[in-house]
Amino acid sequence: MSWQDIIICVGCFGFALALIPSIRSKHKPVRSSCLLTMVLLAMIAVCFATLHLWLSFSAEITSFIAWGVLLFQRRNV
């Protein structure tokens, strides 16, 4: 485990935590924003996995899931 993995992990978890107000709010981002963000997060997660940055990969998947929750909520609005 490298120090870069830890720093990236903290940042990615921070992004996921920053979505909590949006998840709880009645106002949701547009569907295309959710989908595009999820695609990009998945690409970044694959890169982290290939670099064996497993903490960063896990944190990125957490952000991916948070955006997925927003997308699911958006579809049900």
C-alpha positions as CSV (number, residue, x, y, z in Angstrom):
1,M,0.0,0.0,0.0
2,S,1.4,3.3,-1.0
3,W,0.8,6.8,0.4
4,Q,-0.8,7.8,-3.0
5,D,-3.3,5.0,-2.5
6,I,-4.3,6.4,0.9
7,I,-4.6,10.0,-0.3
8,I,-6.7,9.0,-3.4
9,C,-8.8,6.8,-1.2
10,V,-9.6,9.6,1.2
11,G,-10.4,11.9,-1.7
12,C,-12.7,9.4,-3.3
13,F,-14.6,8.6,-0.1
14,G,-14.9,12.4,0.4
15,F,-16.6,12.7,-3.0
16,A,-19.0,9.9,-2.0
17,L,-19.8,11.6,1.3
18,A,-20.4,14.9,-0.5
19,L,-23.2,13.2,-2.3
20,I,-25.2,12.4,0.8
21,P,-27.1,15.8,0.8
22,S,-28.1,15.1,-2.8
23,I,-29.2,11.6,-2.0
24,R,-31.4,12.9,0.8
25,S,-32.7,15.9,-1.1
26,K,-35.8,16.0,-3.3
27,H,-33.8,17.7,-6.0
28,K,-31.7,15.3,-8.1
29,P,-29.2,15.8,-10.9
30,V,-30.3,15.0,-14.4
31,R,-30.1,11.4,-15.6
32,S,-27.4,12.1,-18.2
33,S,-25.1,13.6,-15.5
34,C,-25.6,10.5,-13.3
35,L,-24.9,8.1,-16.2
36,L,-21.8,10.0,-17.5
37,T,-20.4,10.3,-14.0
38,M,-20.9,6.6,-13.4
39,V,-19.2,5.6,-16.6
40,L,-16.2,7.8,-15.9
41,L,-16.0,6.5,-12.3
42,A,-16.0,2.9,-13.5
43,M,-13.2,3.7,-16.0
44,I,-11.1,5.2,-13.2
45,A,-11.9,2.3,-10.9
46,V,-10.6,-0.1,-13.5
47,C,-7.4,1.9,-13.8
48,F,-6.9,1.8,-10.0
49,A,-7.4,-2.0,-10.0
50,T,-4.9,-2.5,-12.8
51,L,-2.4,-0.4,-10.7
52,H,-3.2,-2.5,-7.6
53,L,-4.4,0.5,-5.8
54,W,-7.1,-1.4,-3.9
55,L,-8.1,1.2,-1.4
56,S,-8.6,3.7,-4.2
57,F,-10.5,1.1,-6.2
58,S,-12.8,0.5,-3.2
59,A,-13.4,4.2,-2.6
60,E,-14.1,4.8,-6.3
61,I,-16.7,2.0,-6.3
62,T,-18.3,3.7,-3.3
63,S,-18.7,6.9,-5.3
64,F,-20.0,4.8,-8.3
65,I,-22.6,3.3,-6.0
66,A,-23.6,6.7,-4.6
67,W,-24.1,8.0,-8.1
68,G,-26.1,4.9,-8.9
69,V,-28.4,5.6,-6.0
70,L,-29.0,9.1,-7.4
71,L,-29.7,7.6,-10.8
72,F,-32.2,5.1,-9.3
73,Q,-33.8,7.9,-7.3
74,R,-34.0,10.1,-10.4
75,R,-35.7,7.3,-12.4
76,N,-38.4,7.0,-9.7
77,V,-39.1,10.7,-9.5
